[in-house]
């Protein structure tokens, strides 16, 4: 299976080389790597140039933000499987091969999702991130959390979802999965760790600078799925879904407790 991976890059040179190497050194024999950089000025273009012979396409035209850049990247993708990581994130060794094997084991799957690690700006693991089984109701009740960097789509499922909403500046990844699920995609969870997600002062998650917009987007998802605005009683349903998530994942519950008591595992070489 040919796998197309897109990275959007904009002034994140501190992590970009790690992201690029995490893709080009995967070892899978058929990777199409596409890098999108609309105009970095921090040396990122020099890093990209050093790996240009291992990058299938480089898109350097201006865009309207990460979702638009991703859409431009995937518009040129020709793989059977699509994946994407930001310039400050990374795939773990062998992740692409394991995702391909998951699709072969589950030929009915349109999307496969693994777990990952949240790391700080220096690459130190903060905690493990356990993806949960995904569904529209689970998403809107806060129990459908997914490691975006460990998410792989069949190309036709990605296209059926319509690509990324370029007006969504906070959770375009969640909306894409929601669109895919509502379009009938079969989304399967794989109990393996495939990627790193970096939290730092300048990231959206780390800075929380778009928290208000994020709340608006999640309310929009809720109304789309449930056909109504949230009610006070939905707070209880959120608690129930959260509890069921961890009851249904005893390994994850134990790892969460272990990480708090003894600290998370540290990964060599990141």
N, C-alpha and C positions, 0 to 999 in steps of 0.2 A: 504494500500500500504506500502510495506517495503521500507525504505529510507536508502541508504548507503551514509555516509558522510566520506570523507577522509580529514585529516589534515596532512600537511607536516610541520615538526618541525626541526629546526636546530639552536641551540643557541639563542633562543628567549624566555628565561624563564620569562622575565618581563611581557609577555602577555599570555603565554601558558595556564596558569590555567583558565584565562577568556575565552579563546577559547574553552577549553575542557568543562567547565561548561556550556557554551552557547549551546553546543550540547547535553550533557547528561541530562540537566535539561529542555529540550524542552517540555516534556509532551506527545509527540507523542508515541503511544504504540508499534511501530515497527521500531526502529532505529538500524542500524548496523554501529557502529562507528569504523573507522580504522585510526590509527595514525602511521605515517611513520617518523622515526628519524634515520638518517644514522650515528649518532655518536656525539650528543651534549656533550659538556664538561662544561656547565654552570649551571648545576642543573636541566635541563629540564627532564632528565631521572628520577629523583626523583619525579618530579611532575607527570609524566606519571604513575609511579609506584603507586602513591596514588589513582589513578582513574582506575587502571588496571582492576578491577572487572566490570567496566562499559564500557570498551573498548573491542570490539569484536575481534580485531586483532591488534597486534603491530608488525610492520616491522622495524627491526633494522639493516638491511644489508646496506652496502655502496651503494650509487647511484651516478649518474652523474648530479645531480642538481634537482631542484623542478619538472620539467616536468617528468623526469625519476622516481622520487619518487612517483608522482601522478599515473603514469601508473602502478607502482608496487602495489600501494594501490588498484586501481580499478580492477586490475587483480584478486584480491581475493574477490571483492565485489559481493554480491548475491541479492541486492535489485532491486526493480522495478524502483526506482528513484535514480539518482546519484546527489550528490552535493559535493562541496569542499570548505574549508576555510583554509587560512594560519594560522600559529600559532599566528600571531599578529592581527588577525581579529576575528570577532565574529558574530554569529547569534543573532537576536533579539528574545525575548520570543515569542513563538508561530509561528515562521517563517515556520518551517517544516510543521506544520498542515495546515497553510494557503496555502503553495505551493501544498500540496496534494489536498486540496479542489479546487485549480485552475485547476489542471489536471482533476479532476472529472467534473468540469464545462465545460471544453474544451477538450473533449476526442480526438479531432483531433490534439492537441498540442503535439509536440515532445520535446519542450524546453519551459519552462516558466521563465520569468525574472521579478524581482521586483526592487524597488529602495533601497536606503540605505543612510547612513550618513558617511561622512568622518570625522574622529576624529584624534586628536593629540596623542602624546605618553602617555598623562595622561588621555585619554578618553574624553576630551572636544570636543564637536562637532565644527568642523570648518565650515562645510556647508552641506546642503543636496545634495545628488547625485541623479539626475533623470535619470534613464535608458531611452533610446530611442528605438523606434521600430528598430529591427535589420534586415539588409539585406546586401549583399555583396557590392553593390554600396554605400550604406549609410556608411558602414565601411570605405571604401577607401577614401571617401570624408569628413571624420571626423564627420559625423552626426550619427554614430551608436554606440555611447558610451554606455556601459553596465556595471552594477554593478556585477562584477564576483561573489562576495560572495552571491548575491541574485539570482543566476542562478541555475536551476534544470533541469536535463536531464532525459528523459526516458532512461533506460539502453541500449535498442537496438539502439537508436539514437546516444548515446555516442560511442558505438562500431562501428556503421556504419561510424562514422567520423574518426575512426582509432586511437583514443586516442591523446595524446599530442606529439607534435614535440619536441624531446629531444634536438635538436640543437637550439631551440628558447629560449634564456635566458632572454627575456624582456617581451614578450606579448603572451606567450603560451596559455593564456585563450582566447584572441581574435582570435588566429589562430584556436583553437578548434571550436569556434562558426562559423568561416568562413567555415571550413571543413564540419561542420554539415549542414550549409545552402546549400553549394554546393552539398552535398549528398542528398538534398531534405528535410531536416528537416523543420518542420513548427514551427516557433519560435514566441511565443506570449508574449506580455507585460501585466503585472498586475500592477495596480496603487496602490501598497502597499509598505510599507517600511519593509525590512526583515533583514538588516544586517549592520555591521560596517566595515569600511575599514580604517586601521590605517596608517597614514603618520608619519614617524619619520626619524631621521637622517641616520639610517642604512638601510632603506627600498630602494628598487629600485626606486620607485616613488619619495620618499623624497630626495634621494641623487642625482638623475639624473646621476648616474655614468655610466649608459649604454645608454645614450641618442643617441650616434652615432649608436650603434647597433640597437636601436629601430627604428631609421630613415631608416636603411637598411631593416629591417623587414617590415615596412609599405610600402616601395617602392616595395618590393617583393609581398605584398598583392595586391597592385595596379596593377602591371603588370599581376598578375594571373587573376584578375577579369576583367580588361579592355583589356587585350591582347596587351598592349603597354606600353611604359614608360610614366610618367607624362609629360604634356606639360604646357607651361606658362598659356594657357587658362584655365587649370584645377583649378587655384587659384580662378577664378570667380565661377566655379562650387562648390568649397568648401564653398565659402561665401553664395551661393544660398542654398545649402543643410543645412548650419548652420541656416540660417534665417527660412527656412521651418520647421526645427526641433522645434524651439520655437513658431512659428505661430501655429503649430499643437499641441502644449502642453501649452495652456494658463495658466493652473494651475501651471505648472512648471515655466513658465516665471514670474508669480506673486510671487511665492515662492522665486525664485532667486533674484528678486528685494527686497522682504521683508527681506531676509537674509542679504542683503547688507546694507539696511537702518536701520534695528532694531537688527541685529544679528540672528544667527540660533537658533533653539530650542535646549535646553539642556535636555538630557535624564537622568533620575534618575537611580542610581545604576549601572553605567558602569565604 
